[in-house]
Amino acid sequence: MFYAGKKDLTAIPLDNLYHTVTEAGNRVRNALQKDARAAHDRRVARLIEATYAGREDSYEGNIEEDYPFSGPDDEYVKEEVQTARKDAFALWAEKYDMPSQANWFMPQLTAHIAKMSTCGFRSDEYSNSFGVDDYHKGIWTLAKHPVRGNLISKQYSAEMRNYCALVPLLLMPHKKFDHVDYSKWSKEGLAKLIDSNLYSAMTVEFDSSYTPTEILQLREKALTYMSGKNGGQVRNAQTSHKVYSLSGDLKKLPWLTQVMLFQIWCAHPVNRTDLMVLDWKNWDNMPEPLISTVSTPTKVEACKTTPSLSTSDNWMD
C-alpha cells in the first residue's frame, strides 16, 4: 500500500501520472500505425508480385504514389488510445491507492485549482493553462479521466459527493470559491475541461415530457431486480449508480443524464449539492425533488481566490 507521508498535494506524483497515461496512449497509437503499415506493405508486395508474375519486366514505379498508405481508421485508433489511457490511469491510481488518499488529496487539489486564473472563462485558454508544466498536465489528466471511481470510493458519501462523477473537477473549484456558474464558461473548448462521461451528459439533446409521477414510476421499474434471489426487490435510489430495463429514448441517454433525470445516486436530493451538474439543460439549476419530503441539499461556503498561472500552447492530445 502506498504511504504518502506528509499529506501534501505534492506527495502524489501527478507529473508521473501525465507521463504514464500519455506514454500508454502513444504506445498503442504507434503499435497500431506500425501494424497497419506492415499489413499494407505485405498487401502491396503481393499485388505487385501477382501483377508482374510471368512477365519479363518488373515494377519500377513509386510505391508511395501508386499504392498510398492511408493508415488505420482514425476513430478506431482514438478508441484504442482512450482505452489504453484509461487502463494506465486505473493502474496508476491503484499503485498510489488514490481512494484512500481522497479525503485529504481532493480538497487540496480543489484549493490549488481555485488559485489558477480563469482566463476570462475562455475554456480553450483555461485548458491550455494547465500545460504550464508536467505537474499541471497531470492535474488536467486526472480531472479528465472518465472513471471517477478510480479516484474516490462511495461517491455519494458526505465526504466525497462534491468530487463525484457529476462534478466537473476543473470548473468546480471556481464555482465553490468564486461563485462562477458552470454556464459562464465558453462552449468552445469546453470538452477539453470536462471528462467524456459528464460532457456527453451535459450536452445531450433531450427534452423530457415526463411528469414527476411518471419518472418515479419508471424509476421504480428500472431499479427493480427482474430475476435472481433479489427478484422483485427495488434497489435503493440513494445508493444505486444506474437504472436498468429502460427502453426507447430513455435507454439511449448518456448514463449520467439518466442519473440526473431519475434523481438517483449522487443526484438524489438527499445526496446532491450545488456543485454538481444536476440538469443537462441548465447546468447550474437544482431541479425540484421528485419527492418533495426530502431535506434541502447542502450549500458550499465560498471564499476568494487569486489568479496565477498563465496560458501556454495547446499540448493536449
N, C-alpha and C positions, 0 to 999 in steps of 0.2 A: 504493500500500500504506500502511495506517495505521501510524504510528510512535507508540508510547505514550510515548516519552521516558523519564522515570523510571518504573521498573517498580513502581508503587504501585497499590493497588486503585482509588483514586480517578481513575486515569488513564483508566479505562473508564467512560464516562458512563451508568451504569445508570439514572439518573433519566430520561435521554433514551430509553433502551430502554422504560421503562414508558410514557412518553408516546407513543412511536412505535407500539407494539403496541396500546395502548388506543385511540388515535385511529383506527387501521386497522379495528379491530373496530367502533367506533362509526359510522364512515363507511358500512360495509356494512349495519349494522343500520338506520341512518337511511334509506339508499337503498332497502332492501327495504320498509321501512314506507311510505315516500313512494310508491314504485311501486305497492304494494298498495292504498294509499288512492286513488291516481289511477284505477286499474283499477276499483275499487269504485264510485267516483263516476261513471265512464262507464257502468257497467252500470246503476246506479240511474237515471241520466238517460235512458238508452234505454228502460228499463222504464216509467218514468213517461210518457215521450213516447208509447210504444205503447199504454199503458193509456188515455190521455186523447185519443188521436187521433180526430178526428171528433166529439168531444163539446164542448158549449158551456161546461161548467165546466172548471176547471183544478185541479191538485193544490194543496192548501193545508195539508197535514199537516206533521208534524215529521219530516223526513228521518232524523234521527239515531235517532228512536224507531221509525219504521216500517221503516227499512232499516239496521239497526245494522251497524257496521263491526267485523268480528272480527279483522282484521289477518292477516298471513302466518302460516303454520304455525310454531309455536314451535321444533320440532325442526329444521325446515329453516333457520330463522334462526340457531339455535345452531351448526349445522354450517357455514354460510357464514361466520359470525363467526369461528369457530375456524380455518377455512381462511385467512381474511384475516390473522388474528393470526400464524399460523404463517409465512405468506409474508412478512409485515412483519418478523418476527424473523429469518428467513433473510437478508433484505436487510441488516438492521442488523448481523448477525454477519459478513456478507461485508464490509461497509463498514469495520468495525473489526478485520477479519482475526482473528477470535477463535481459530480453531485454532492460529494462530502465537503467540498470547498465552497459550495454555492452560498452558504449563509453569510460568509464574510466577503467572498470574491465578488458576487453580483452587486452588492451595494457600493463597493469601492469602484468597480468598473463603471457603474452608473454615474457616480460623482465625478469620475475622471472625464467621461464623455461630456458631461454637462458643462465642463470648463472650456470645451472647444468652441470655436466660432461657428455660428450657424450659417455663415456665408450668405446672409440675406435671405435665408430659406430657399436658396437655389440648390436643388437636390444634386445636380451634377457637380457643382463646385464643392459642395459639402462632402460628397462621397470621395472626390479626388483629394480632399484634405487629409484623408486617412493614409494617403501614400507618402506622408512626410518621412516615415521610417518603417522598418520592418515590424516593429512592435505595434504600431498603429495599423499596419496592414493586417496584423494578427487580430486586432480588435475587430476590424471590418470582417475578416474571415469568420470569426466566432459569431458575430451578430447576423451574418448572412446564412449561417448553417441552418438547414430546414428542419432538423430534428432537435427540438428544444429539450427533449427528454435525455439527450446525451449530456446536457449541462446541468439539469436540475431534475429532481425527483418529486413526485406528488405536487404537480404544478398548481393545483387548486388550493394548496395549503396557505395559511395566512402569511407565512414567511416567504413563499415563492410565487404567489399569484401575480405580483407585479412584474415578474420576469417570464411569465408563461407564454405559450405559443401565440396568444392573441396580442402580445405586446411587441411592437417594433423596437428592438433594443437600441438602435442608433437614434431614434426620434424621441423615445420615451423620456430620457434624461432632461431634455429641453422642455418637455411638457410638465414634468414633475417640478422642476426648479424655476422655470421661467414662464410657465403657462402658455407655451407655444402649441397651439392646436395642430393636430396632425394635418388637417385640411389646409393649413397655411403653407405647407411645403409645395414647391412647384411639381407639377405632374411629370414634366420632362426630367428623366433621370431618376425618378422615384424608385424604379425597380432595382436600382443599384444599392438602395438603402434598406430594403426590406426583404426578408427571406422569401423564397418562392412560394411556400405554402400560404403564408399570410398575405403576400401580394396578390396571389390569384383569388383569394377570398375577398380582398378589399376591392378588387376591380371587376368582379363578375357582373354581367348584365342580367339582373333578375329582379322582377317586380313581384312581390308576394301579394296575393289577393286573399290569403287565408286569414280567418278571424282567429283571435287568441284561443277560442274554444276548439276550433278545428286543428290548430297547431298542437294543442295539448293532446287531443285525441290521436293525432298522427304520431306524436312523440311517445305516447304510452305503447302504441303498437310497435313502434320502431325500437323500443327498449325492452320488449318482451322476448324472453327466451322461447324459441319456437320448438325446441326439442331438448333431449338430454335430461339429466337429473334435475335441472332447474326449469324444465319446460313449464310455461305458463307464468312464471315469476317475472316481475318487472325490474330491470336494472335501476339503480339509484341515479336519478338525473343529476345530482350534485357531484357525483364522482365518475360517471361514465363519460369517456372521452369521445365517443362516437355513437351514432344511431345506425340501425340496421333495417333491412327489409323495406327500404324506400323504393319508389318507382317513379317513372316519368322524369319531369324536370327536376324534382327534388333529389333524385338519385344522382343526377349529373352535376349537382352543385359541388364546388370545392368543399373539402372536409370542414374547414374552419367556417365557411359560410353556413353549413349545416349546424355547426356548434352555436353560432350566433342566432340563427333562426329559431332553433328549438330550445335555446337557453339552457344548455346542458354544460356539465363540467365547469371549466373556468368562467363561462358566460352565464352560469346560473346566478340569479340575483343574490344568493347567499354568498357566493364566492367572488363575484365580479368587482372591479374597481374602475375608476375613471381613467386609468392609464391603459386600459385595454381598448382594442377596437371591437365594438360590440354591434355595429351597424354598418354593413357593407356599402350602404348608400350615403351615410353621413358618419364619417369616421370618429367624430367627437361626440356623437349622440349616445346617450344611455337609454335604450328603449324601456318602455313601461314593462314591468314584470308580467309574465303570462299569468302568474298567480299573485294577486295583489297583497297577500298577507305576509310577504317576506320582509325582512329588515332592510333598511337603507344601506347601500354599499358604502364602503369606506372612502373618504376623500383623502388625498395625499397632500400633506403640508408642502409649501414651496419656499424657496429662498432664492437669492440672486446668484448669478454666475458671472464669470468674466471670460471674454473671448481670448483665445490664444493662438492655436495653430493656424498657419497659413496654408493656402492650397498648393497642390503640386500637380504635375502632369498625371493624366489618367493612366493608372498602372493596372487596372483590374482586367481580369480575363473574362 
